[in-house]
Amino acid sequence: MLCVNSMKEQQNMPYPTFHFMMKLFLSAQFLNFDTRETAIFSQVEHFLNRYPTLLNFSSPSELLRLIEVFISFQLLERNDIPDRVWDSAIVSQQDDGGEIRRYFRMDIIWSHISTMRSSDGSFLYGRLAKVSLLVLVIPHSNAEEVFSLITKNKTGFRPSLKLDGTLSSIIQVKLANPEPCHRYEPTKEFIGKAKTATMTYNKAHLSSYAYQLHDGFYFEFELALINHTQCY
């Protein structure tokens, strides 16, 4: 979830990525209920322009209605949201100096705002809530890592890796085992399971000639496959 506390994580990023994340965080400030009165509509527009397929408010009439909803949100009072919602959104966290700080989870607040209705039963903030809830689920730190892994594994030499197949499996293994491949030491139990799975797969897909190969071949092939996967 997008959260202000993750700003420290962005400081060591390359400049283009850091610049993108800074702009994202600055634009996401309209989500903070406590600073809603100082928010500006251009912050919302940033996400409309970035995700036009998901947030289709491009027509003048739709955009005008969204502006009206945004202004209505700015006029909300704190007591318009029940105490039970605020209580469930409280998070306590210790900072670097040992001081306990409290803040509110805006995903919980916006989840409630999205359900608020007018007297005729229509949603008061449906349009703005759609934008807000999308922004709140944007990954803030690991997205770049995942994109980098994908481009390193699905290269011009291996263009046929499928996202729902081998590529997905490689990414999962890499994320679960971030240590360098030369330091990776699989357990005997893991090697045994990998060997069994490899032999089962080969028997199902290789020719009858391949069935006659010695088990040692499968074992060596399996270790090479594991190391190869870890290296990427």
Buried (B, 14 or more C-beta within 10 A) or exposed (E): EBBBEBEEEBEEBEEEEEEBBEEBBEBBBBBBBEEBEEBEBEBBBBBBEBBEEEBEBEEEEBBEBBBEBBEEBBEBEEEEBEEEBBEBBEEEEEEEEEEEEEBBBBBBBBBBBBEBEEEEEEBBBBBBBBBBBBBBEBEBEEEBBEEEBBEEBBEEEEEEBEEEEBBEEBBEEBEEBEEEBEEEEBEEEEBEEBBEEBBEEBEEEEEEEEEEEEEEEBBEBBBEEBEEBBEB
